[in-house]
Structure formats: C-alpha cells, structure tokens
Amino acid sequence: MPRYPGLTLRVLGSGQPAMGPGKAALLSHIARTGSITSAARAMGMSYRRAWQLVEAMNRSFAGPVVVTEVGGKRGGGAVVTALGKRLVKLYRAMENKSSSAIAADLRHFSGYLRKSAAGRRSG
C-alpha cells in the first residue's frame, strides 16, 4: 500500500526529531546531487536551513549521516554515508508499515470528513 499522505512519522531522539519526512527527503536529495546547496534549492529551502538539518542529524545518530568536503577543483560537496542511506531506507519502510497498519481505520475515519467545496453541489 502506498504511504498515506496525511500520515507524518517522526522519530524522536533525546526529545528532538531525529528523522522525519523533511530530513529523509533532504538526505535523498543530497545523495542524488552530491550537494547541500543543490538539495536545498530543489526543496525550496535556504542553504542555512539545510545545513542546520544536516548538523542536527549528524548530532542525533551514532555516526555522521552526511560528510562534507571543502574546496577542491569542484568546490567541495556532500556525501550521504552508508549509515545515512540505511536510515532513509529504514525510515521509508516504517512510513509504509505505519500506513498499512492503519489503512482500514483511515478509510473509516475519512468517511466523517467534510467533502471539499469543489465536490459539493449547491442546490
């Protein structure tokens, strides 16, 4: 079953969110682009915010999830570590498992939601 879009899973560590949908997406973008700047741009966030999230994740886990290189011919870059890739994979699996576990309840619950104005007929 695909992940239910209204479900937000956050994993806490020391009372702070260690991983959530935004951090998982940021790690995926960094892995794809090799750059915190490019990942931030793709997500519509500032470099500063992306860097803060990377630092928070690196502090939250037993090892770094992103390592950076400064300077060089290509101007440095960022690499998602094996730990970071494993965490994203585990996080996505937990999201899917959570959605599957509550699928029937969500269908029942959504029956009580008001339909959108576009879907209602005036009359």
N, CA, C and O atoms as CSV, one atom per row, in Angstrom:
chain,resi,resn,atom,element,x,y,z
A,1,MET,N,N,0.839,-1.183,0.000
A,1,MET,CA,C,0.000,0.000,0.000
A,1,MET,C,C,0.880,1.240,0.000
A,1,MET,O,O,1.844,1.312,0.761
A,2,PRO,N,N,0.562,2.217,-0.842
A,2,PRO,CA,C,1.338,3.460,-0.814
A,2,PRO,C,C,1.126,4.205,0.498
A,2,PRO,O,O,0.107,4.046,1.171
A,3,ARG,N,N,2.100,5.008,0.832
A,3,ARG,CA,C,2.038,5.775,2.074
A,3,ARG,C,C,0.871,6.752,2.024
A,3,ARG,O,O,0.664,7.435,1.021
A,4,TYR,N,N,0.114,6.811,3.109
A,4,TYR,CA,C,-0.992,7.754,3.226
A,4,TYR,C,C,-0.409,9.157,3.392
A,4,TYR,O,O,0.375,9.379,4.314
A,5,PRO,N,N,-0.767,10.112,2.527
A,5,PRO,CA,C,-0.152,11.433,2.569
A,5,PRO,C,C,-0.443,12.240,3.834
A,5,PRO,O,O,0.300,13.170,4.146
A,6,GLY,N,N,-1.486,11.910,4.554
A,6,GLY,CA,C,-1.821,12.648,5.768
A,6,GLY,C,C,-1.100,12.138,7.001
A,6,GLY,O,O,-1.255,12.702,8.084
A,7,LEU,N,N,-0.314,11.080,6.855
A,7,LEU,CA,C,0.406,10.496,7.978
A,7,LEU,C,C,1.822,11.060,8.011
A,7,LEU,O,O,2.544,11.002,7.015
A,8,THR,N,N,2.215,11.603,9.156
A,8,THR,CA,C,3.566,12.129,9.313
A,8,THR,C,C,4.247,11.377,10.440
A,8,THR,O,O,3.822,11.443,11.594
A,9,LEU,N,N,5.300,10.666,10.097
A,9,LEU,CA,C,6.049,9.894,11.070
A,9,LEU,C,C,7.311,10.662,11.441
A,9,LEU,O,O,8.084,11.059,10.569
A,10,ARG,N,N,7.514,10.867,12.727
A,10,ARG,CA,C,8.734,11.495,13.233
A,10,ARG,C,C,9.340,10.577,14.272
A,10,ARG,O,O,8.656,10.099,15.177
A,11,VAL,N,N,10.623,10.338,14.130
A,11,VAL,CA,C,11.345,9.512,15.087
A,11,VAL,C,C,12.124,10.455,15.992
A,11,VAL,O,O,12.952,11.240,15.528
A,12,LEU,N,N,11.847,10.367,17.296
A,12,LEU,CA,C,12.487,11.262,18.253
A,12,LEU,C,C,13.740,10.628,18.837
A,12,LEU,O,O,13.807,9.421,19.069
A,13,GLY,N,N,14.723,11.480,19.065
A,13,GLY,CA,C,15.934,11.071,19.759
A,13,GLY,C,C,16.265,12.162,20.755
A,13,GLY,O,O,16.422,13.319,20.365
A,14,SER,N,N,16.375,11.832,22.005
A,14,SER,CA,C,16.631,12.819,23.060
A,14,SER,C,C,15.603,13.945,23.042
A,14,SER,O,O,15.934,15.105,23.286
A,15,GLY,N,N,14.345,13.590,22.749
A,15,GLY,CA,C,13.267,14.566,22.776
A,15,GLY,C,C,13.176,15.457,21.546
A,15,GLY,O,O,12.252,16.263,21.438
A,16,GLN,N,N,14.108,15.329,20.627
A,16,GLN,CA,C,14.111,16.129,19.401
A,16,GLN,C,C,13.870,15.217,18.202
A,16,GLN,O,O,14.263,14.050,18.231
A,17,PRO,N,N,13.228,15.727,17.142
A,17,PRO,CA,C,13.037,14.890,15.951
A,17,PRO,C,C,14.384,14.527,15.318
A,17,PRO,O,O,15.105,15.399,14.833
A,18,ALA,N,N,14.711,13.245,15.326
A,18,ALA,CA,C,15.954,12.784,14.709
A,18,ALA,C,C,15.740,12.551,13.219
A,18,ALA,O,O,16.643,12.772,12.412
A,19,MET,N,N,14.537,12.101,12.859
A,19,MET,CA,C,14.223,11.850,11.450
A,19,MET,C,C,12.748,12.061,11.239
A,19,MET,O,O,11.920,11.640,12.047
A,20,GLY,N,N,12.429,12.716,10.147
A,20,GLY,CA,C,11.060,12.951,9.736
A,20,GLY,C,C,11.039,13.042,8.222
A,20,GLY,O,O,12.065,12.828,7.575
A,21,PRO,N,N,9.894,13.356,7.651
A,21,PRO,CA,C,9.800,13.366,6.189
A,21,PRO,C,C,10.717,14.381,5.520
A,21,PRO,O,O,11.267,14.105,4.454
A,22,GLY,N,N,10.890,15.546,6.127
A,22,GLY,CA,C,11.752,16.567,5.528
A,22,GLY,C,C,13.220,16.184,5.557
A,22,GLY,O,O,13.941,16.393,4.581
A,23,LYS,N,N,13.663,15.627,6.671
A,23,LYS,CA,C,15.067,15.210,6.783
A,23,LYS,C,C,15.360,14.035,5.855
A,23,LYS,O,O,16.424,13.974,5.240
A,24,ALA,N,N,14.412,13.104,5.756
A,24,ALA,CA,C,14.596,11.972,4.842
A,24,ALA,C,C,14.682,12.463,3.397
A,24,ALA,O,O,15.517,11.989,2.626
A,25,ALA,N,N,13.822,13.408,3.036
A,25,ALA,CA,C,13.853,13.967,1.677
A,25,ALA,C,C,15.159,14.708,1.428
A,25,ALA,O,O,15.741,14.599,0.349
A,26,LEU,N,N,15.625,15.464,2.428
A,26,LEU,CA,C,16.882,16.194,2.280
A,26,LEU,C,C,18.037,15.218,2.032
A,26,LEU,O,O,18.860,15.443,1.145
A,27,LEU,N,N,18.098,14.143,2.811
A,27,LEU,CA,C,19.160,13.153,2.608
A,27,LEU,C,C,19.082,12.548,1.207
A,27,LEU,O,O,20.111,12.344,0.563
A,28,SER,N,N,17.883,12.263,0.736
A,28,SER,CA,C,17.720,11.707,-0.614
A,28,SER,C,C,18.208,12.683,-1.680
A,28,SER,O,O,18.861,12.282,-2.643
A,29,HIS,N,N,17.892,13.955,-1.505
A,29,HIS,CA,C,18.341,14.971,-2.462
A,29,HIS,C,C,19.871,15.131,-2.422
A,29,HIS,O,O,20.508,15.258,-3.467
A,30,ILE,N,N,20.444,15.125,-1.238
A,30,ILE,CA,C,21.910,15.232,-1.124
A,30,ILE,C,C,22.565,14.034,-1.786
A,30,ILE,O,O,23.556,14.187,-2.500
A,31,ALA,N,N,22.025,12.840,-1.561
A,31,ALA,CA,C,22.587,11.632,-2.172
A,31,ALA,C,C,22.548,11.730,-3.695
A,31,ALA,O,O,23.486,11.313,-4.375
A,32,ARG,N,N,21.463,12.281,-4.224
A,32,ARG,CA,C,21.303,12.384,-5.672
A,32,ARG,C,C,22.184,13.473,-6.282
A,32,ARG,O,O,22.741,13.289,-7.364
A,33,THR,N,N,22.311,14.610,-5.588
A,33,THR,CA,C,23.013,15.752,-6.182
A,33,THR,C,C,24.467,15.886,-5.737
A,33,THR,O,O,25.275,16.501,-6.432
A,34,GLY,N,N,24.803,15.311,-4.577
A,34,GLY,CA,C,26.162,15.463,-4.055
A,34,GLY,C,C,26.422,16.852,-3.497
A,34,GLY,O,O,27.572,17.270,-3.363
A,35,SER,N,N,25.348,17.569,-3.171
A,35,SER,CA,C,25.498,18.957,-2.749
A,35,SER,C,C,24.369,19.361,-1.803
A,35,SER,O,O,23.196,19.113,-2.082
A,36,ILE,N,N,24.730,19.975,-0.697
A,36,ILE,CA,C,23.714,20.506,0.213
A,36,ILE,C,C,23.010,21.681,-0.443
A,36,ILE,O,O,21.794,21.827,-0.317
A,37,THR,N,N,23.761,22.518,-1.141
A,37,THR,CA,C,23.183,23.678,-1.830
A,37,THR,C,C,22.142,23.249,-2.855
A,37,THR,O,O,21.037,23.790,-2.885
A,38,SER,N,N,22.493,22.274,-3.700
A,38,SER,CA,C,21.559,21.808,-4.732
A,38,SER,C,C,20.341,21.136,-4.110
A,38,SER,O,O,19.220,21.300,-4.590
A,39,ALA,N,N,20.567,20.380,-3.044
A,39,ALA,CA,C,19.455,19.720,-2.364
A,39,ALA,C,C,18.505,20.758,-1.772
A,39,ALA,O,O,17.287,20.635,-1.899
A,40,ALA,N,N,19.063,21.776,-1.130
A,40,ALA,CA,C,18.241,22.835,-0.546
A,40,ALA,C,C,17.433,23.542,-1.628
A,40,ALA,O,O,16.238,23.789,-1.464
A,41,ARG,N,N,18.087,23.859,-2.714
A,41,ARG,CA,C,17.412,24.549,-3.820
A,41,ARG,C,C,16.258,23.695,-4.356
A,41,ARG,O,O,15.170,24.211,-4.611
A,42,ALA,N,N,16.493,22.401,-4.525
A,42,ALA,CA,C,15.464,21.502,-5.047
A,42,ALA,C,C,14.261,21.416,-4.107
A,42,ALA,O,O,13.137,21.170,-4.545
A,43,MET,N,N,14.507,21.618,-2.825
A,43,MET,CA,C,13.432,21.527,-1.833
A,43,MET,C,C,12.817,22.883,-1.505
A,43,MET,O,O,11.857,22.955,-0.737
A,44,GLY,N,N,13.354,23.951,-2.072
A,44,GLY,CA,C,12.827,25.285,-1.806
A,44,GLY,C,C,13.155,25.789,-0.418
A,44,GLY,O,O,12.376,26.537,0.174
A,45,MET,N,N,14.304,25.385,0.110
A,45,MET,CA,C,14.709,25.866,1.433
A,45,MET,C,C,16.057,26.552,1.320
A,45,MET,O,O,16.778,26.368,0.340
A,46,SER,N,N,16.387,27.335,2.316
A,46,SER,CA,C,17.669,28.038,2.305
A,46,SER,C,C,18.802,27.065,2.586
A,46,SER,O,O,18.600,26.027,3.216
A,47,TYR,N,N,19.995,27.407,2.115
A,47,TYR,CA,C,21.172,26.604,2.407
A,47,TYR,C,C,21.373,26.521,3.910
A,47,TYR,O,O,21.692,25.458,4.443
A,48,ARG,N,N,21.185,27.644,4.595
A,48,ARG,CA,C,21.386,27.676,6.048
A,48,ARG,C,C,20.489,26.666,6.755
A,48,ARG,O,O,20.942,25.949,7.646
A,49,ARG,N,N,19.223,26.608,6.362
A,49,ARG,CA,C,18.284,25.660,6.977
A,49,ARG,C,C,18.698,24.218,6.674
A,49,ARG,O,O,18.665,23.362,7.558
A,50,ALA,N,N,19.080,23.956,5.446
A,50,ALA,CA,C,19.519,22.601,5.073
A,50,ALA,C,C,20.749,22.207,5.897
A,50,ALA,O,O,20.838,21.083,6.390
A,51,TRP,N,N,21.690,23.135,6.041
A,51,TRP,CA,C,22.892,22.862,6.815
A,51,TRP,C,C,22.549,22.590,8.284
A,51,TRP,O,O,23.125,21.696,8.904
A,52,GLN,N,N,21.616,23.360,8.832
A,52,GLN,CA,C,21.187,23.132,10.219
A,52,GLN,C,C,20.582,21.739,10.390
A,52,GLN,O,O,20.840,21.067,11.389
A,53,LEU,N,N,19.787,21.312,9.426
A,53,LEU,CA,C,19.182,19.982,9.498
A,53,LEU,C,C,20.241,18.891,9.411
A,53,LEU,O,O,20.171,17.892,10.127
A,54,VAL,N,N,21.217,19.083,8.537
A,54,VAL,CA,C,22.319,18.113,8.412
A,54,VAL,C,C,23.091,18.033,9.725
A,54,VAL,O,O,23.391,16.941,10.209
A,55,GLU,N,N,23.410,19.183,10.296
A,55,GLU,CA,C,24.134,19.191,11.578
A,55,GLU,C,C,23.325,18.503,12.672
A,55,GLU,O,O,23.878,17.747,13.471
A,56,ALA,N,N,22.020,18.761,12.711
A,56,ALA,CA,C,21.160,18.136,13.726
A,56,ALA,C,C,21.139,16.619,13.557
A,56,ALA,O,O,21.199,15.882,14.542
A,57,MET,N,N,21.054,16.156,12.319
A,57,MET,CA,C,21.062,14.713,12.083
A,57,MET,C,C,22.407,14.101,12.473
A,57,MET,O,O,22.448,13.033,13.083
A,58,ASN,N,N,23.496,14.767,12.125
A,58,ASN,CA,C,24.818,14.251,12.471
A,58,ASN,C,C,25.002,14.156,13.984
A,58,ASN,O,O,25.714,13.277,14.468
A,59,ARG,N,N,24.363,15.059,14.732
A,59,ARG,CA,C,24.431,15.009,16.209
A,59,ARG,C,C,23.503,13.934,16.787
A,59,ARG,O,O,23.769,13.401,17.864
A,60,SER,N,N,22.426,13.620,16.079
A,60,SER,CA,C,21.404,12.710,16.602
A,60,SER,C,C,21.778,11.233,16.530
A,60,SER,O,O,21.292,10.431,17.327
A,61,PHE,N,N,22.627,10.874,15.592
A,61,PHE,CA,C,22.903,9.466,15.358
A,61,PHE,C,C,24.312,9.085,15.798
A,61,PHE,O,O,25.162,9.944,16.035
A,62,ALA,N,N,24.537,7.784,15.902
A,62,ALA,CA,C,25.804,7.243,16.405
A,62,ALA,C,C,26.990,7.615,15.520
A,62,ALA,O,O,28.130,7.622,15.983
A,63,GLY,N,N,26.732,7.920,14.265
A,63,GLY,CA,C,27.779,8.337,13.336
A,63,GLY,C,C,27.214,9.376,12.396
A,63,GLY,O,O,26.008,9.624,12.396
A,64,PRO,N,N,28.075,9.991,11.589
A,64,PRO,CA,C,27.581,11.016,10.660
A,64,PRO,C,C,26.697,10.415,9.574
A,64,PRO,O,O,26.926,9.298,9.111
A,65,VAL,N,N,25.687,11.176,9.180
A,65,VAL,CA,C,24.822,10.758,8.076
A,65,VAL,C,C,25.219,11.471,6.786
A,65,VAL,O,O,24.922,10.996,5.690
A,66,VAL,N,N,25.889,12.606,6.923
A,66,VAL,CA,C,26.407,13.357,5.775
A,66,VAL,C,C,27.822,13.810,6.119
A,66,VAL,O,O,28.073,14.300,7.220
A,67,VAL,N,N,28.742,13.645,5.174
A,67,VAL,CA,C,30.089,14.196,5.322
A,67,VAL,C,C,30.298,15.192,4.188
A,67,VAL,O,O,29.807,15.005,3.074
A,68,THR,N,N,31.031,16.247,4.494
A,68,THR,CA,C,31.260,17.295,3.503
A,68,THR,C,C,32.743,17.413,3.195
A,68,THR,O,O,33.602,17.079,4.010
A,69,GLU,N,N,33.011,17.899,1.995
A,69,GLU,CA,C,34.368,18.197,1.551
A,69,GLU,C,C,34.411,19.674,1.217
A,69,GLU,O,O,33.496,20.207,0.589
A,70,VAL,N,N,35.466,20.324,1.635
A,70,VAL,CA,C,35.605,21.758,1.402
A,70,VAL,C,C,36.558,21.980,0.236
A,70,VAL,O,O,37.597,21.328,0.133
A,71,GLY,N,N,36.187,22.914,-0.644
A,71,GLY,CA,C,37.081,23.348,-1.719
A,71,GLY,C,C,37.381,22.273,-2.746
A,71,GLY,O,O,36.561,21.395,-3.015
A,72,GLY,N,N,38.585,22.363,-3.318
A,72,GLY,CA,C,38.977,21.431,-4.364
A,72,GLY,C,C,38.557,21.933,-5.730
A,72,GLY,O,O,37.955,23.000,-5.855
A,73,LYS,N,N,38.881,21.154,-6.757
A,73,LYS,CA,C,38.578,21.538,-8.140
A,73,LYS,C,C,37.091,21.785,-8.356
A,73,LYS,O,O,36.702,22.729,-9.044
A,74,ARG,N,N,36.272,20.937,-7.770
A,74,ARG,CA,C,34.832,21.041,-7.996
A,74,ARG,C,C,34.125,21.843,-6.915
A,74,ARG,O,O,32.897,21.923,-6.918
A,75,GLY,N,N,34.871,22.439,-5.992
A,75,GLY,CA,C,34.256,23.291,-4.975
A,75,GLY,C,C,33.694,22.547,-3.791
A,75,GLY,O,O,32.854,23.080,-3.065
A,76,GLY,N,N,34.143,21.325,-3.582
A,76,GLY,CA,C,33.659,20.563,-2.430
A,76,GLY,C,C,32.403,19.803,-2.759
A,76,GLY,O,O,32.088,19.585,-3.928
A,77,GLY,N,N,31.685,19.399,-1.734
A,77,GLY,CA,C,30.462,18.647,-1.949
A,77,GLY,C,C,30.037,17.959,-0.680
A,77,GLY,O,O,30.608,18.176,0.389
A,78,ALA,N,N,29.028,17.124,-0.812
A,78,ALA,CA,C,28.483,16.404,0.331
A,78,ALA,C,C,28.156,14.977,-0.096
A,78,ALA,O,O,27.724,14.727,-1.222
A,79,VAL,N,N,28.372,14.055,0.829
A,79,VAL,CA,C,28.101,12.645,0.571
A,79,VAL,C,C,27.260,12.092,1.715
A,79,VAL,O,O,27.582,12.289,2.887
A,80,VAL,N,N,26.187,11.403,1.366
A,80,VAL,CA,C,25.393,10.712,2.371
A,80,VAL,C,C,26.121,9.405,2.673
A,80,VAL,O,O,26.417,8.625,1.768
A,81,THR,N,N,26.402,9.179,3.936
A,81,THR,CA,C,27.150,7.995,4.353
A,81,THR,C,C,26.281,6.740,4.233
A,81,THR,O,O,25.073,6.818,4.011
A,82,ALA,N,N,26.928,5.589,4.385
A,82,ALA,CA,C,26.189,4.321,4.376
A,82,ALA,C,C,25.133,4.322,5.489
A,82,ALA,O,O,24.022,3.827,5.299
A,83,LEU,N,N,25.490,4.883,6.648
A,83,LEU,CA,C,24.528,4.989,7.748
A,83,LEU,C,C,23.340,5.853,7.328
A,83,LEU,O,O,22.191,5.479,7.563
A,84,GLY,N,N,23.604,6.991,6.714
A,84,GLY,CA,C,22.532,7.879,6.267
A,84,GLY,C,C,21.607,7.198,5.274
A,84,GLY,O,O,20.387,7.340,5.364
A,85,LYS,N,N,22.175,6.456,4.325
A,85,LYS,CA,C,21.362,5.741,3.334
A,85,LYS,C,C,20.525,4.657,4.001
A,85,LYS,O,O,19.365,4.455,3.642
A,86,ARG,N,N,21.108,3.963,4.968
A,86,ARG,CA,C,20.386,2.915,5.698
A,86,ARG,C,C,19.234,3.518,6.496
A,86,ARG,O,O,18.144,2.948,6.548
A,87,LEU,N,N,19.480,4.686,7.124
A,87,LEU,CA,C,18.434,5.337,7.913
A,87,LEU,C,C,17.253,5.765,7.041
A,87,LEU,O,O,16.100,5.603,7.441
A,88,VAL,N,N,17.527,6.307,5.858
A,88,VAL,CA,C,16.441,6.705,4.950
A,88,VAL,C,C,15.637,5.483,4.537
A,88,VAL,O,O,14.407,5.525,4.510
A,89,LYS,N,N,16.326,4.398,4.217
A,89,LYS,CA,C,15.637,3.176,3.804
A,89,LYS,C,C,14.757,2.647,4.947
A,89,LYS,O,O,13.609,2.265,4.720
A,90,LEU,N,N,15.291,2.626,6.156
A,90,LEU,CA,C,14.511,2.177,7.318
A,90,LEU,C,C,13.332,3.100,7.589
A,90,LEU,O,O,12.230,2.639,7.884
A,91,TYR,N,N,13.566,4.399,7.487
A,91,TYR,CA,C,12.510,5.375,7.733
A,91,TYR,C,C,11.370,5.187,6.731
A,91,TYR,O,O,10.202,5.165,7.117
A,92,ARG,N,N,11.704,5.054,5.454
A,92,ARG,CA,C,10.666,4.857,4.422
A,92,ARG,C,C,9.896,3.562,4.666
A,92,ARG,O,O,8.682,3.520,4.467
A,93,ALA,N,N,10.585,2.510,5.093
A,93,ALA,CA,C,9.911,1.244,5.403
A,93,ALA,C,C,8.946,1.428,6.573
A,93,ALA,O,O,7.844,0.880,6.558
A,94,MET,N,N,9.354,2.200,7.590
A,94,MET,CA,C,8.473,2.450,8.737
A,94,MET,C,C,7.257,3.265,8.319
A,94,MET,O,O,6.152,3.018,8.803
A,95,GLU,N,N,7.446,4.233,7.428
A,95,GLU,CA,C,6.306,5.006,6.917
A,95,GLU,C,C,5.297,4.091,6.231
A,95,GLU,O,O,4.094,4.171,6.482
A,96,ASN,N,N,5.803,3.226,5.367
A,96,ASN,CA,C,4.914,2.316,4.633
A,96,ASN,C,C,4.213,1.346,5.577
A,96,ASN,O,O,3.022,1.075,5.422
A,97,LYS,N,N,4.945,0.826,6.551
A,97,LYS,CA,C,4.358,-0.101,7.514
A,97,LYS,C,C,3.278,0.600,8.340
A,97,LYS,O,O,2.226,0.021,8.612
A,98,SER,N,N,3.540,1.845,8.734
A,98,SER,CA,C,2.557,2.616,9.506
A,98,SER,C,C,1.283,2.828,8.703
A,98,SER,O,O,0.180,2.658,9.222
A,99,SER,N,N,1.436,3.198,7.446
A,99,SER,CA,C,0.267,3.415,6.589
A,99,SER,C,C,-0.535,2.133,6.422
A,99,SER,O,O,-1.764,2.146,6.491
A,100,SER,N,N,0.158,1.042,6.206
A,100,SER,CA,C,-0.531,-0.241,6.029
A,100,SER,C,C,-1.279,-0.637,7.286
A,100,SER,O,O,-2.394,-1.154,7.215
A,101,ALA,N,N,-0.669,-0.395,8.437
A,101,ALA,CA,C,-1.266,-0.805,9.707
A,101,ALA,C,C,-2.573,-0.075,10.006
A,101,ALA,O,O,-3.450,-0.624,10.672
A,102,ILE,N,N,-2.708,1.143,9.524
A,102,ILE,CA,C,-3.911,1.922,9.845
A,102,ILE,C,C,-4.802,2.164,8.634
A,102,ILE,O,O,-5.705,2.998,8.700
A,103,ALA,N,N,-4.574,1.459,7.534
A,103,ALA,CA,C,-5.324,1.701,6.295
A,103,ALA,C,C,-6.835,1.589,6.492
A,103,ALA,O,O,-7.576,2.467,6.051
A,104,ALA,N,N,-7.300,0.529,7.145
A,104,ALA,CA,C,-8.745,0.350,7.343
A,104,ALA,C,C,-9.309,1.447,8.235
A,104,ALA,O,O,-10.394,1.968,7.976
A,105,ASP,N,N,-8.576,1.794,9.281
A,105,ASP,CA,C,-9.024,2.865,10.173
A,105,ASP,C,C,-9.112,4.194,9.420
A,105,ASP,O,O,-10.043,4.968,9.640
A,106,LEU,N,N,-8.164,4.457,8.549
A,106,LEU,CA,C,-8.171,5.701,7.779
A,106,LEU,C,C,-9.375,5.766,6.844
A,106,LEU,O,O,-10.004,6.815,6.706
A,107,ARG,N,N,-9.691,4.650,6.210
A,107,ARG,CA,C,-10.871,4.641,5.332
A,107,ARG,C,C,-12.132,4.940,6.147
A,107,ARG,O,O,-12.986,5.713,5.710
A,108,HIS,N,N,-12.247,4.339,7.310
A,108,HIS,CA,C,-13.401,4.569,8.187
A,108,HIS,C,C,-13.439,6.030,8.649
A,108,HIS,O,O,-14.483,6.680,8.588
A,109,PHE,N,N,-12.315,6.528,9.102
A,109,PHE,CA,C,-12.208,7.897,9.605
A,109,PHE,C,C,-12.525,8.906,8.510
A,109,PHE,O,O,-13.228,9.886,8.753
A,110,SER,N,N,-12.009,8.672,7.301
A,110,SER,CA,C,-12.202,9.650,6.224
A,110,SER,C,C,-13.667,9.763,5.817
A,110,SER,O,O,-14.063,10.749,5.194
A,111,GLY,N,N,-14.471,8.765,6.163
A,111,GLY,CA,C,-15.900,8.857,5.888
A,111,GLY,C,C,-16.582,9.969,6.662
A,111,GLY,O,O,-17.671,10.404,6.286
A,112,TYR,N,N,-15.972,10.430,7.720
A,112,TYR,CA,C,-16.524,11.512,8.537
A,112,TYR,C,C,-16.028,12.897,8.112
A,112,TYR,O,O,-16.505,13.915,8.614
A,113,LEU,N,N,-15.083,12.925,7.198
A,113,LEU,CA,C,-14.539,14.219,6.767
A,113,LEU,C,C,-15.493,14.910,5.814
A,113,LEU,O,O,-16.168,14.270,5.008
A,114,ARG,N,N,-15.535,16.212,5.920
A,114,ARG,CA,C,-16.357,17.024,5.032
A,114,ARG,C,C,-15.736,16.965,3.633
A,114,ARG,O,O,-14.518,17.049,3.477
A,115,LYS,N,N,-16.574,16.822,2.648
A,115,LYS,CA,C,-16.098,16.806,1.268
A,115,LYS,C,C,-15.698,18.209,0.858
A,115,LYS,O,O,-16.242,19.184,1.375
A,116,SER,N,N,-14.760,18.322,-0.060
A,116,SER,CA,C,-14.301,19.645,-0.483
A,116,SER,C,C,-15.436,20.419,-1.157
A,116,SER,O,O,-16.372,19.821,-1.687
A,117,ALA,N,N,-15.348,21.729,-1.133
A,117,ALA,CA,C,-16.385,22.586,-1.713
A,117,ALA,C,C,-16.535,22.307,-3.210
A,117,ALA,O,O,-17.640,22.393,-3.747
A,118,ALA,N,N,-15.439,21.977,-3.883
A,118,ALA,CA,C,-15.495,21.700,-5.320
A,118,ALA,C,C,-16.300,20.433,-5.601
A,118,ALA,O,O,-16.913,20.297,-6.659
A,119,GLY,N,N,-16.290,19.500,-4.632
A,119,GLY,CA,C,-17.006,18.246,-4.812
A,119,GLY,C,C,-18.476,18.314,-4.432
A,119,GLY,O,O,-19.230,17.393,-4.746
A,120,ARG,N,N,-18.906,19.388,-3.759
A,120,ARG,CA,C,-20.300,19.533,-3.336
A,120,ARG,C,C,-21.110,20.276,-4.385
A,120,ARG,O,O,-20.597,21.158,-5.074
A,121,ARG,N,N,-22.353,19.918,-4.497
A,121,ARG,CA,C,-23.244,20.644,-5.412
A,121,ARG,C,C,-24.065,21.633,-4.602
A,121,ARG,O,O,-24.528,21.335,-3.502
A,122,SER,N,N,-24.229,22.799,-5.167
A,122,SER,CA,C,-25.121,23.741,-4.487
A,122,SER,C,C,-26.540,23.462,-4.956
A,122,SER,O,O,-26.771,23.100,-6.110
A,123,GLY,N,N,-27.457,23.634,-4.066
A,123,GLY,CA,C,-28.691,23.316,-4.576
A,123,GLY,C,C,-29.919,23.418,-3.951
A,123,GLY,O,O,-30.945,23.090,-4.548
